[in-house]
Amino acid sequence: MIIKEIKLDCFRSYEFLETPINKGITLFYGDNGSGKSSIIESVYFALTGKSFRTNDTNNLIQKNKNQTQTLIVFDEGSSIKITKKRDNRTQISQNRGEKTNNFTKLVKKHPNCLIENKEFFFTTSNPEQKRNFLNKTLFYVEQTDAILLNEVKKIISQRAACLKNKDYNQIKYWDEKLIEIEPKIYSLNTNLCKKINKYLTDSALLKNFEEKNPWIKELSIKYDRGYDGISNYSDILSKNFEKDCILKRTTEGPHKRSFNILLNNTDASETLSRGQQKIISIIFHLIQREIIIEHTKLTPILLMDDISSELDKENANLMLKYLINNSVQTIMTSINFSHFAKHNDVVLFHVEHNGECSNVK
């Protein structure tokens, strides 16, 4: 579905905002602190019920207000309205006005690919950020994948409770569960990494950037199991038992899984500039989008926060060329708009902050 319009009421620094969204690329530009990221955040919040900037959604409500609402209107007439009252659960209203808080169904129906500022540098991202990337992609590949990932969370949580309570008899049970599920998690993630590597080799997306960035041809990823991968996982648990008891958590395992980005089989962070790392992140999220389309036949919207920093004009033009040629609906923010001003397919909005409120012109 294509987003046609967004409306915000008491969201962050916006007392009220009503703005159209282009079916192609919409760019909100302005100074730091003007409220640009809040627009991206509001769309993400409406599609997921979560914020990528805070764990406490009460922070989304404008100061001295009791609730915030975000309305997303799609081109065929359907809509999503999210209402968050202070200290209450977030509620979804769709089309006929029925309310629910089942965000899993919402996320399944309206996928998005978000590139926030801290994710622009995948080569130096922490394991949790990389793991979130894998988990989100797997969520759309097959429902059983999501069930397995949730099972891992449950096992790790139960094992941590046993460690905390010194219930060592029960730990053996959860160890067996963890040992049983680890190969399944390994299979899921290695297959996904193989798929990503195939996209890195065959996708037209890469061809779009290769002339300016020939080094992309040597790009690959390698799955990290969350432990050395050489020893049996049962031996790892035994070896770490005393340390786990002291720390009261499971120090190694599938819950620590990640991936490494390689360039010519060498850690990419050692050789690439920050601008090149940003290109890698853009490519990975566009690959994520293609995988989601392949498995769901849905077309995720692309959300890009702070796109212009450290991305040179030539690569910005290559990115725009891909997005325009492939009809990727994109909402992005930037401090400046010089890279994008000459593109007729990019609709520009200026964001200003006056006093306590933000405005879009």
BELRA-V187707 format. One record per residue. N is the residue number from 1. RES is the residue in three letters. SS is DSSP state (hx for helix, st for strand, lp for the rest). OMEGA is omega in radians with two decimals (999 if undefined). BURIAL is b if it has 9 or more other C-alpha atoms within 8 Angstrom, else e. Layout:
n->{N	N}
res->{RES	RES}
ss->{SS	SS}
omega->{OMEGA	OMEGA}
burial->{BURIAL	BURIAL}
This chain:
n->{1	2	3	4	5	6	7	8	9	10	11	12	13	14	15	16	17	18	19	20	21	22	23	24	25	26	27	28	29	30	31	32	33	34	35	36	37	38	39	40	41	42	43	44	45	46	47	48	49	50	51	52	53	54	55	56	57	58	59	60	61	62	63	64	65	66	67	68	69	70	71	72	73	74	75	76	77	78	79	80	81	82	83	84	85	86	87	88	89	90	91	92	93	94	95	96	97	98	99	100	101	102	103	104	105	106	107	108	109	110	111	112	113	114	115	116	117	118	119	120	121	122	123	124	125	126	127	128	129	130	131	132	133	134	135	136	137	138	139	140	141	142	143	144	145	146	147	148	149	150	151	152	153	154	155	156	157	158	159	160	161	162	163	164	165	166	167	168	169	170	171	172	173	174	175	176	177	178	179	180	181	182	183	184	185	186	187	188	189	190	191	192	193	194	195	196	197	198	199	200	201	202	203	204	205	206	207	208	209	210	211	212	213	214	215	216	217	218	219	220	221	222	223	224	225	226	227	228	229	230	231	232	233	234	235	236	237	238	239	240	241	242	243	244	245	246	247	248	249	250	251	252	253	254	255	256	257	258	259	260	261	262	263	264	265	266	267	268	269	270	271	272	273	274	275	276	277	278	279	280	281	282	283	284	285	286	287	288	289	290	291	292	293	294	295	296	297	298	299	300	301	302	303	304	305	306	307	308	309	310	311	312	313	314	315	316	317	318	319	320	321	322	323	324	325	326	327	328	329	330	331	332	333	334	335	336	337	338	339	340	341	342	343	344	345	346	347	348	349	350	351	352	353	354	355	356	357	358	359	360	361}
res->{MET	ILE	ILE	LYS	GLU	ILE	LYS	LEU	ASP	CYS	PHE	ARG	SER	TYR	GLU	PHE	LEU	GLU	THR	PRO	ILE	ASN	LYS	GLY	ILE	THR	LEU	PHE	TYR	GLY	ASP	ASN	GLY	SER	GLY	LYS	SER	SER	ILE	ILE	GLU	SER	VAL	TYR	PHE	ALA	LEU	THR	GLY	LYS	SER	PHE	ARG	THR	ASN	ASP	THR	ASN	ASN	LEU	ILE	GLN	LYS	ASN	LYS	ASN	GLN	THR	GLN	THR	LEU	ILE	VAL	PHE	ASP	GLU	GLY	SER	SER	ILE	LYS	ILE	THR	LYS	LYS	ARG	ASP	ASN	ARG	THR	GLN	ILE	SER	GLN	ASN	ARG	GLY	GLU	LYS	THR	ASN	ASN	PHE	THR	LYS	LEU	VAL	LYS	LYS	HIS	PRO	ASN	CYS	LEU	ILE	GLU	ASN	LYS	GLU	PHE	PHE	PHE	THR	THR	SER	ASN	PRO	GLU	GLN	LYS	ARG	ASN	PHE	LEU	ASN	LYS	THR	LEU	PHE	TYR	VAL	GLU	GLN	THR	ASP	ALA	ILE	LEU	LEU	ASN	GLU	VAL	LYS	LYS	ILE	ILE	SER	GLN	ARG	ALA	ALA	CYS	LEU	LYS	ASN	LYS	ASP	TYR	ASN	GLN	ILE	LYS	TYR	TRP	ASP	GLU	LYS	LEU	ILE	GLU	ILE	GLU	PRO	LYS	ILE	TYR	SER	LEU	ASN	THR	ASN	LEU	CYS	LYS	LYS	ILE	ASN	LYS	TYR	LEU	THR	ASP	SER	ALA	LEU	LEU	LYS	ASN	PHE	GLU	GLU	LYS	ASN	PRO	TRP	ILE	LYS	GLU	LEU	SER	ILE	LYS	TYR	ASP	ARG	GLY	TYR	ASP	GLY	ILE	SER	ASN	TYR	SER	ASP	ILE	LEU	SER	LYS	ASN	PHE	GLU	LYS	ASP	CYS	ILE	LEU	LYS	ARG	THR	THR	GLU	GLY	PRO	HIS	LYS	ARG	SER	PHE	ASN	ILE	LEU	LEU	ASN	ASN	THR	ASP	ALA	SER	GLU	THR	LEU	SER	ARG	GLY	GLN	GLN	LYS	ILE	ILE	SER	ILE	ILE	PHE	HIS	LEU	ILE	GLN	ARG	GLU	ILE	ILE	ILE	GLU	HIS	THR	LYS	LEU	THR	PRO	ILE	LEU	LEU	MET	ASP	ASP	ILE	SER	SER	GLU	LEU	ASP	LYS	GLU	ASN	ALA	ASN	LEU	MET	LEU	LYS	TYR	LEU	ILE	ASN	ASN	SER	VAL	GLN	THR	ILE	MET	THR	SER	ILE	ASN	PHE	SER	HIS	PHE	ALA	LYS	HIS	ASN	ASP	VAL	VAL	LEU	PHE	HIS	VAL	GLU	HIS	ASN	GLY	GLU	CYS	SER	ASN	VAL	LYS}
ss->{lp	lp	st	st	st	st	st	st	st	st	st	lp	lp	st	st	st	st	st	st	st	lp	lp	lp	lp	st	st	st	st	st	lp	lp	lp	lp	lp	lp	hx	hx	hx	hx	hx	hx	hx	hx	hx	hx	hx	hx	hx	lp	lp	lp	lp	lp	lp	lp	lp	hx	hx	hx	hx	st	lp	lp	lp	lp	lp	st	st	st	st	st	st	st	st	lp	lp	lp	lp	st	st	st	st	st	st	st	lp	lp	lp	lp	lp	st	st	st	st	lp	lp	lp	st	st	st	lp	lp	hx	hx	hx	hx	hx	hx	hx	lp	lp	st	st	st	st	lp	hx	hx	hx	lp	lp	hx	hx	hx	lp	lp	hx	hx	hx	hx	hx	hx	hx	hx	hx	hx	hx	hx	hx	hx	hx	lp	hx	hx	hx	hx	hx	hx	hx	hx	hx	hx	hx	hx	hx	hx	hx	hx	hx	hx	hx	hx	hx	hx	hx	lp	lp	hx	hx	hx	hx	hx	hx	hx	hx	hx	hx	hx	hx	hx	hx	hx	hx	hx	hx	hx	hx	hx	hx	hx	hx	hx	hx	hx	hx	hx	hx	hx	hx	hx	hx	hx	lp	hx	hx	hx	hx	hx	hx	hx	lp	lp	lp	hx	hx	hx	hx	hx	st	st	st	st	st	st	lp	lp	lp	lp	lp	lp	lp	lp	hx	hx	hx	hx	hx	hx	hx	lp	hx	hx	hx	hx	hx	hx	hx	lp	lp	lp	lp	lp	lp	hx	hx	hx	lp	st	st	st	st	st	st	lp	lp	st	st	hx	hx	hx	lp	lp	lp	hx	hx	hx	hx	hx	hx	hx	hx	hx	hx	hx	hx	hx	hx	hx	hx	hx	hx	hx	hx	hx	hx	hx	lp	lp	lp	lp	st	st	st	st	lp	lp	lp	lp	lp	lp	lp	lp	hx	hx	hx	hx	hx	hx	hx	hx	hx	hx	hx	hx	hx	lp	lp	lp	lp	st	st	st	st	st	lp	lp	lp	lp	lp	lp	lp	lp	lp	lp	lp	st	st	st	st	st	st	st	st	st	lp	lp	st	st	st	st	lp}
omega->{3.13	3.09	-3.11	-3.03	2.99	3.09	3.14	3.08	3.11	3.13	-3.11	-3.10	-3.14	3.02	3.03	3.08	3.02	-3.07	3.06	3.10	-3.13	3.10	3.06	-3.07	3.05	-3.12	3.02	-3.10	-3.14	-3.10	3.01	3.12	-3.10	-3.14	-3.12	-3.08	-3.14	3.11	3.06	-3.12	-3.12	3.10	3.11	3.12	-3.13	-3.09	-3.06	-3.05	-3.12	3.00	3.05	-3.10	-3.13	3.06	-3.12	-3.09	2.98	-3.13	3.13	-3.09	-3.14	-3.12	3.10	3.07	-3.09	3.13	3.02	3.08	3.06	3.13	3.05	3.11	-3.12	-3.00	-3.12	3.03	3.12	-3.09	3.02	3.04	3.12	3.12	3.10	3.04	-3.08	3.11	3.06	3.11	3.12	-3.12	3.09	2.98	-3.13	2.98	-3.05	3.06	3.14	-3.08	3.10	3.00	3.12	-3.09	3.11	3.10	-3.14	-3.13	3.10	-3.05	-3.06	-3.12	3.05	3.00	-3.06	2.99	3.10	-2.99	-3.08	3.13	3.14	-3.08	-3.08	-3.08	3.12	3.12	3.09	-3.10	-3.12	3.13	3.11	3.12	3.10	3.09	3.10	-3.09	-3.12	3.13	3.13	3.14	-3.10	-3.09	-3.13	-3.07	-3.14	3.11	-3.14	3.13	3.12	-3.14	3.09	3.12	3.09	3.11	-3.13	-3.11	-3.13	3.12	-3.14	3.12	3.11	3.11	3.11	3.11	-3.13	-3.10	-3.12	3.11	-2.98	3.10	-3.14	-3.11	-3.14	3.13	-3.11	3.02	3.14	3.10	-3.12	3.11	-3.14	-3.02	-3.06	3.12	3.11	3.09	3.10	-3.13	3.12	-3.03	3.10	3.08	3.10	3.12	3.06	3.12	3.12	3.11	3.09	3.06	3.13	3.14	-2.93	-2.98	3.05	3.10	-3.12	3.13	-3.11	-3.07	-2.93	-3.08	3.11	-3.03	-3.08	-3.14	-3.12	-3.12	-3.10	-3.06	3.06	3.04	-3.14	-3.10	3.07	-3.02	-3.08	2.99	-2.95	3.08	3.12	3.12	2.99	-3.09	3.09	3.10	3.11	3.13	3.12	-3.12	-3.06	-2.98	-3.11	3.12	3.12	3.13	3.14	-3.08	-3.13	3.07	3.11	-2.97	3.14	3.10	-3.04	3.10	3.11	-3.08	-3.12	3.00	3.11	3.10	-3.04	3.02	-3.02	3.12	3.08	3.13	-3.03	-3.09	-3.10	-3.01	-3.01	3.05	3.13	3.08	3.11	3.09	3.12	3.08	3.12	-3.12	3.10	-3.14	-3.11	3.14	3.06	3.02	3.08	3.13	3.14	3.11	3.11	3.10	-3.12	-3.02	-3.07	-3.04	3.05	-3.10	-3.10	2.98	3.13	3.12	-3.06	-3.10	3.11	-3.00	-2.92	-3.06	3.07	3.04	-3.07	-3.01	-3.10	3.12	3.06	3.12	3.10	3.11	3.14	3.12	3.12	-3.09	-3.12	-3.10	-3.11	3.07	-3.14	3.06	-3.02	2.97	-3.07	3.07	-3.13	3.07	3.10	-3.07	-3.04	-3.14	-2.94	-2.95	-3.04	-3.11	-3.13	-3.11	3.13	3.09	-3.05	3.01	3.13	-3.13	3.12	3.08	3.13	-3.10	-3.14	-2.97	3.03	3.12	3.12	3.13	999}
burial->{e	e	b	b	b	b	b	b	b	b	b	b	b	b	b	b	b	e	e	e	b	b	b	b	b	b	b	b	b	b	b	e	e	b	b	b	b	b	e	b	b	b	b	b	b	b	b	b	b	b	b	e	e	e	e	e	b	b	e	e	b	b	e	e	e	e	b	b	b	b	b	b	b	b	b	e	e	b	b	b	b	b	b	b	b	e	e	e	e	b	b	b	b	b	e	e	e	e	e	e	e	e	e	e	e	b	b	e	e	b	b	b	b	b	b	b	e	e	b	b	b	b	b	e	b	e	b	e	b	b	b	e	e	b	b	e	b	b	b	b	b	b	e	e	b	b	e	b	b	e	e	b	b	e	b	b	e	b	b	b	b	b	b	b	e	e	b	e	e	e	b	e	e	b	b	e	b	b	b	e	b	b	e	e	b	b	e	b	b	b	e	b	b	e	e	b	b	b	b	b	e	e	b	e	b	b	e	b	b	b	e	e	e	e	e	b	b	e	b	b	b	b	b	b	b	b	b	e	b	e	e	e	b	e	e	b	b	e	e	b	e	e	e	b	b	e	e	b	b	b	e	b	b	b	b	b	b	b	b	b	b	b	b	e	e	e	b	b	b	e	e	b	e	e	b	e	b	b	b	b	b	b	b	e	b	b	b	b	b	e	b	b	b	e	b	e	e	b	b	b	b	b	b	b	b	b	b	b	e	e	b	e	e	e	b	b	b	b	b	e	e	b	b	b	e	e	e	b	b	b	b	b	b	b	b	b	b	e	b	b	b	e	e	e	e	b	b	b	b	b	b	b	b	e	e	e	b	b	b	b	e}
